[in-house]
């Protein structure tokens, strides 16, 4: 699409892409598990074979990102190398090993009048995705959509445009190689923001829309889309160190939650510490975080436990509500678990919260009272991930409650159909 394309031209092009996806989805809905798995392996092989080409395109995206002062966290999400591409390909191969959700019987019964009812899983149809600076999501979305019998229309944003163009071309070639329509995976990156707007309003052609990115992107899609949307991704995640938290668990869990990979939605952004545990835990925890390069935004109580030579910044109200996606962490000392849960309830985005404790009753109380998609007990927040949960790749982590919540794998990309078997039955 040229730069002189009018909004009308873009609308026509994007809607036509959605129509082709709808046709492709009908072929995928009846594709056998064997064919879909063959396609996944072909896609994985193609990605590895074309890794140099993909890395070359990705270098252009990274160059533009640095020129545009993209944050280190987003640059990390954007970056691809041969090793990352190999891991992305391996995720596709793993998806091929998972049970096919299409046709799964959810429940069934025989009514007193002899009618037999079966509720079974069926594909959504066409899954649209809008996301930012994540070329790996292009592959994850394509693979999960394929295995669950759906076509995918993808808007990956200008930041990853060069990478996504090559990746989609490689995947389409692999699909055609096993006899599936290449229109099962399409990118509308070339149509810019206007193309995204058209996708959001392609109701009737696109069955569900999944935004994945920062708060502004997600909320824009939720507000403007007439296609049903699933909120994903925004993660103001908390780690709470309970009164009985052992030092040997607290330090590695906090460090891993915060520093393992900062530019992701399951990285911790706030640390809450029970006041009874603060004297024994905070000096070591804050010291370890400082050594890892973390800037500490602390309340007055937490500041008093910072070791000599560990600088801190006074936390503001904004810090408690911030998803940093960087080497920054907000730290607060709380009176008890009730205050910790109250804090989480006020500032959390409903993604992932973790408790570190030796008290089973405290752990059970925390799990019962936290209203988030995932709750960790003595484990890092970084485990909230489709791959880590054994779902293969994920299309996103839903933070809402309707249809899907938490990491969205194959099952979350299906809906259901009721099939009723009769023998000439008519309703009296």
Beta strands, then each sheet from edge to edge (+ up, - down):
strand 1: 105-110
strand 2: 116-123
strand 3: 126-131
strand 4: 151-155
strand 5: 185-187
strand 6: 208-212
strand 7: 229-230
strand 8: 237-241
strand 9: 268-274
strand 10: 295-298
strand 11: 313-314
strand 12: 328-334
strand 13: 352-356
strand 14: 374-377
strand 15: 397-398
strand 16: 406-407
strand 17: 414-421
sheet 1: 1+ 2- 17+
sheet 2: 5+ 4+ 3+ 6+ 7+
sheet 3: 11+ 10+ 12+ 9+ 8+ 13+ 14+
sheet 4: 15+ 16-
end
